[in-house]
Amino acid sequence: MIRRHALAGVLVLMMGGWLVWAWGAAGPAPAEEKALFREADRFIEILRLVQKQYVEEVETKDLFHDAIDGMLAGLDPFSTFIPEEELDEFNKATRGRFGGIGIQIGMRGGMLTVISPLEGTPAYEAGVLAGDIIVEIEGESTDGIRLDEAVKTLTGEPGTEVTITVRHVTGGLETIPITRAMIEVPTVKGLRRDENNEWVYMVDEEKKIGYVRVASFVENSVPDLRQAIERMRADGMKGLILDLRFDPGGILKTAVEMTDLFLADGVIVKTKGRATPYWEATATREGTLPHFPMVVLVNQYSASASEIVSGALQDHHRAIIIGERTFGKGSVQNVIPLKGEEAALKLTTSKYYLPSGRCIHREEDMTEEDEWGVIPDIVVPMDPEQYVALIRARREGEVIKNNGRQEPKAEPTPTPGEGGETPAPGEGGETPAAPDAESPVPSPAPGPGSPRPPAPGAEGEDAAGEEAEPFVDPQFQRALDVLRSIEVIEKYLEAA
């Protein structure tokens, strides 16, 4: 029987961008108990028949665990049983540090999919990309693997090695040996690094447009973001691009506090469930930043906390949302200790709702016509090749070489930093799977100030050794164009 404890406050578990709200579990209604016992009797009967008549002897514990796993798998991808032998590792993940390779993974169509590598981690440095499908781990096929099994195999002691084989979104297979490390990565980043390896946040010096990217939501994200914005404001910032692309989410409290930076009042997010109390977070005037024009960039890999921030800012008309429809991860998992607290149940108990009442979560059977995720005000699609080029360009722009000094390039060009839907430290890798890529329109021609990182290839050259076409980030470019136009539009309206 489940011990009906109530866990105080919020327990946040960053395993692929999902968030955990800890409450107690309610028991069945009296009317349901008769049916419950009838089905329990049937289960015990089948268990005994298997024990006595199955062709080989089977451990009773394994039968029970398999039955529990099967029951939870029929609910959703995020409800799981945490047995005794895995509980210690599970608890380590909640404390904010873990040994691993630094990737976000999820299941899509039965395939183990990389949501994103963590920036600066072994997987990131080895070239693992968002959207990659992991087909083998240590030479063993991942066909039919459970998400928690994959996480357990990929994580481990720092200094040990694991080999994975991935199929990139472009179709090629690559086998990559990766040495595990302790995963601790800063999440607030700028446009590029200067000669002192400091982040540069101002994207347009003339128009005073700033840029900041949040890779995931951890405890220090809001103070770091405030510091970056205050630095830009001191330099005369008039508009801001907040990049949440490839951001899988993280701590609920951080998402609320980040939204509160830009809102003085109103609802930020609320949760509703069948057996959990209604809850909502509201903005406060204290600490709110002065108003300035703002664009938020999102894509299909923006999930959970990043959807809360972008959706709330959209509902309150505080920011213009540009990019592609977000992932749609809006369910809340409750962690319930079982008898003796030697095992636990992670169970989906409620869903997130935006201030307008929209539900973020995308169910498996939902289509593009249904309501889920955050739909941008201005849709700017990108194809898989463009995203690969963007991620590679961001990674290239962040590499620190020569004992802490960035290696000079022939024609350095600013680019928004790394693209990766990243878990925060302590995240075990259990995340919503990457949605299928859409077929987007071609990117617009580059304009002044647009980032132009090299296209995929060696040092910006194609396979024939010729200079490749420069890559243009169309979503970032559109954000620049919108912010540049605001001043012109305001002058036009004043004269009208």
N, C-alpha and C positions, 0 to 999 in steps of 0.2 A: 504493500500500500504506500501511496505517496504521503510523505510527511508534509503536512500543510503549513510550512513556514512562510513567513513574509520577510523578504529581504528588503532592508530599509534603503530608500533612495533609489538612485539609478546605478545599475551595474552595466558598464559599457564594455562590450566585447567586440573588437575591431577585426573581425575575421571576414574580409571582403566587402567592407563597407556597410555591414549590417550593424544595427544598434540594438542594445538589450535594455529593456526596462524590467526591473525585478519586482514582482509582486507575488503574493501567494496564489495557490490554485484552488478553485472551488470544486466540491464534490458533486456527484451526480444527483439529480433530483430524485425523490422517492419513486416517482412513476417510472423511472428508467431502470431502477434496480433489478426488477424481475427479469427484464430482457438482458441486462448485464450479466446476471448470474447464469442465465440459460446459455448465453454465448461462451461464458467462462467454462461451464461444464463441457461444452463441445470441444473447446480448445484443449482442456485437460485430457479428454478422451483421445483426441488425435495424438497428443504428446505421448501418452502411454502406449498407443499402438506403434508409434515410431520407435520408441524405446525397446519394445519387445520384438517387433517383426521386421524392422528395416534390415537390409542385407548386411550392413556393417554397424558396429557399435558406435553410438554418437554421444558426445558429452551433453548432458542435460543443460548445462550452463550455455553452451553454444546454441542449442535449440531455442532457448528463451531469448538470447540476445538477437538471434536472427529474426525471431518473431517480432520483437520490439522494433528492430530496424525496418522490417517490412511494413509494419503498421505506420510508423512515422514517415516513411518514404511516400506513402500514399497521401500524406497531408500536403506537404510543400517541401522545397529544397532546403529549408532553413531549420526545420524541426529535427533534432537528433538526440540520440541517447549517448550519454558520456559514461562509459563503464569505469570501474575502479582503476584499472590499469592505465587509463588515459586522463584521469581527473587531474593529476599533478601537472601534466603538460598543459592541460586546458587552463588551469589556474595561473600558470606562468604567463600565458598569453594575456591574461587580464591585468597583469602587473606592468605591462608596457615594454618588456624586453623579450626577445626570443632569438634563438639561433636558427638561421635559415638562409635561403638564397635571395629572398626579397622579391616575391611576385604575388600578384593578386590572381586567384584562379576561381573558376566557376564552371558549372555544367550548362551546356547548351546543346540540345538534341542528343544527349548522351555522350558528348565529347568534352574532354577536359580542356578548358579554354583559358588562356592567359588574358585577364582583364588588363593588366599592365605590370611591368616591372617597377619596383621601388627605385626611385632615383638614387644613384650613388651606391647601389648594392651590387653584390656579385652578379646577379642575373642581369641587371641593367648594364653593367660593364661588359658582360659576355655577349650582349646583343639580342637578348630575348625581347620580343616586341609585343605590344598590346594586340590582341586578336590571334596570336599564335595558338595552335592546337597542339597540346602535348600528347604525342602518340605513344611514347615509351618513357619509362623511368627505370634506370638501371637495367636497360635491355628488356624489360617486361612491358608488354602491351598495357595501355591504360583502358582498353575496351572493357566496359562494365565496371570500372573502378568507382568506388564511392568517394565523395569529396573529402570526407574526413580521413580516408585511407591515403589519399594523395597528399594531404597536408602532413600527415604523420611521416610519410616517406621522404618528403622534400625537406622538412625541418630536421634539425639535429645539432650536434655539438659544433661550435665554431671551429674551423680548421679541417673538418672532414669534407669529403668530396661526394657529389652526386652527379650523375650524368643523365641528361634528358635529351630526347629527340623531339623536335618540334616541326610542325608544318606551318610555314609562314602564310600570311593571308595572300601572298602572291603565288603560292603553290609549291614552293621549294621546300625540301626536307633538309634539316640541319641537326647534327648531333653535337651537343654542347656540354662539356664537362665544367662543373661549377663548384668552387670551394665555398662552403658555408661560412657565414660570419654573423656577428651580433648585429641585429638590424636596428639602427637608430638613425633616422633621417630627418633633417629639418624640412618643413612643409611649405614655408612661405618664401617665394623666390621672385626675382625680378626679370628684367629683359635679357640681360647678359652680364657677364663679369667684366670688370675693368682690369687695368694692368695690375691692380693690387688684389685681384680676386674678390672685390666687393661687388655686390649686386647693383646694377644700374636700373633704376625704375622709371626714368623719364623717357618715353618713347618718341615724343615730339617736343623738342625744346622751344620751337617757335610758338606753337599753340598751347604749350604746357599741358600735354596729355600724359598721364602716368599709366603705368602698367604693373600689375602684381598678380602672381599666380599662386593659388593655394592647391598643393598636391594632395593633401588629406587633412582631416580634422582631428588634431590632437590637442593636448592641454595647452601648449604654448602657441598655438596658431593665432589666436586672437591678439595677445600682446605683441607678437611679431608682426601681424598685419597692421595693427595700430601704429607701431613704430615706423613701418615702411611708409604708411600714408602720411604720418606727421612729417617725415623727412621730405616727401614730395610736396606737401603743403608749404614747407619752409622754402622750397625752391619755386613756389608760385603756381603749383598745380591748379588747373582749371577744370579738368575732367579726368575720369579714371576708368580703365579697363580692368575688370576683375575676371581672371581666367579660371574657370572651374572645369575645364575640359579634362577628361580622364581622371576626375577626382571621384573615388568610390565612396567618400563619406568618412565617418568615424564617430566621434563622440557627440551625442545629442546636445549636451550642455554647450559645447563649443559652437555648434551650428546656431543655437539660440543666441549666444553672446555675439557671434559674428554678425548676424542679422541685426541685432540690437545696436551695433555700431552705426547703422545707417537709418534706423527708424526711431522716432521719438515716442511713438505710442502705437497701439493696435496689437492684434493677435499675430504671433509669428507662426506657431504650429500647434496642432492639437492631436490627441490620440483618442481613438474609440475602439472598444472591444466588447465581446459578448459577456465576459466575466471579469473585466478589469475596470477600474474607475475612470471616468472621463477626466482628461487632463489637458490643460492648455498653457502655453507660455506666451507672455505679452511683453512688448517692448517698453523700455523706460527712458525717460528724457535724460537722465543723468548719464554722462559719458558719450552722448550721441555726437557724431562728427558733424561739422557744418555741412550744409547742402552743397553739392556740386553735381554736374552731369555725370552719369555713370552708365556703363555698359557691362553686362555679365555675359561671358562666353560659356556655352555648354555644348555637349555633344552626347551621343548615345552611350558613352561610357561615364557620364556624370551620374552618380547614384547617391541615394540615401541623403546624408547631410547636405551634400551639394544641391540636391533637389529642394530641400527645405529652404536653403538660403535663396536660391534663384527664384523659386516659386513665391516665397513671401515678398521679396523685393518686387516681383512682377505684379502680384496682387495689390500691393500698396502703391504701385506706379512710381516706385523709387528708382528703378533701373530699367533699361531696355535690354531684353534678352535676345541674344544673337547666337546662331549656330544650328544645331540639330536637336530633335526631341530627345529628352533625357532617358535614362535606363528604365526607370519605373520600379525602384526598390523602396517600398514604403511600409514594410511590415516590421512589427516589434516582437522580439523574442524574449521570453521570460525564462530565466534559469532557476529551476526548482530543485533543491537538494532532495535526494531520496533517503530512505531509511538508513540511519547510521551515518549519513553524509559521506558515504564512500563512493557514491555515484550521483549523477545529476541528469535532469531532463531539460533540454533546451526546446521550448515550445513557443510557437507563434501565438500571441495572445491578443494583439490589436494592430491597428494600422494608423499611419500618419495621414493627416488632412491639412491642406493649406488654408490660409485665412478665408479664402472664398468658399471653402467647403469641398474643394476638389480633392479626391483621393489620389495619392501619388502612385500607389502600388499597381503593378501590371500582373494580372493572373496569367497562367499559362495559355488559356484559351482565348485571350483577348486579341483583338486585331487593331490595325492602325486607326480604325474608325471609333474605337472605344476611348473612354477617358482614362488616361494614366500618364504618369510622368509630367514633365514641364515642356510645353510646346513654345518655342521661341517666338517673340514678336516678329523677328525677321529671320526666316529660314535660309541658311546658307549651307547646302550640303557639300560633303567632301567624300571622295571615293577611297578605298583601302590604300591605294598607292600614294595618295596625297597624305593620308595619316601616317603611313610608314615614313615618308619623307620628312614630315613634321617632327615625328619622334626622333628620328636619327639626327636631324638638324639641331633639335633641342639638346640632345645628349652631347653632340659635338661641341655646342656652345658652352657647355658646363664643365668640360674636361679641364682639370687642373694639372699642369705638367711642370717639369723642370723645378722640382722641389718647391712646389707651391706657386710657381709662376706659370700663367697660361702661355702656351706656345704661340708665337705670333703667326698670323696668316697673311697671305698676300693682300687680300681685300676683305678685311673683317666687316661683317654685316650684323646688325642687331637682330635677334630673334627671340620670341618668347621662349622661356626655358624648356625643360623637358616635358614630354607628354606622357603621363602615366597615371592611370587610375591606381592610386597608391594606398596601401594600408598604412596605418600608423604603427609605430613600434608596439609590439605586443599582438599584432594581428596575425592570425594563423593562416590566412590565405583563403578562408571560406567566404566567397563573395558571390553576388549575382553574376550570372554568365553574361558574356558580351552579346548584345543583340546582333542579328544579321545586318550586314551593311546594306544600305540602299544604293541605288544607282543615281548619283548626283549629276548636276549640270557641270559643264567645264568651269574652271576658276576664272575670275575676271583678270584683266590685265593689271600688272602691278602699278601702284601709284607712289607718290613721294612718301618716303618713310616706311614703306612696307617691308617686312622682313623677307630676306631673300637667301635662305640657307641653301646649301648644295642639294641637288636631287640625289636619290640613292645611287651609289657608285663609289669608286675609289677617289677620294679627294676631289669630289665634284666632277669627275669625268665619267663618261659612259664606257661600256665594254670595249668599244673600238678605240678608246684613248682620246676621243674628242671631248671638248668641253660640253657638259650636260646643260640642258635648259635650266635656268634658275628656278627654284621652287618658290611659289608665292602662297602664303597662308590666306585663303580667301575670307575665312571667318574673322581673323585678326584685322585684315585690310578693311572689311566692312565696318568693324567696330571703330577703327580710326576715322573712316569717312563720316560715320554718324556723328561722332563727337566734334569733328572739324566743322561740320555743317551747322551745329547748334547755334554758334555765335552768329553766323550769317542769317539763320532763320529768325533769331531774336531781333536782330537789327531790322529785318524786313517787316516783322510784325509791329515793331515800334513805329515804323514809318507809315504803316497802312492806315 
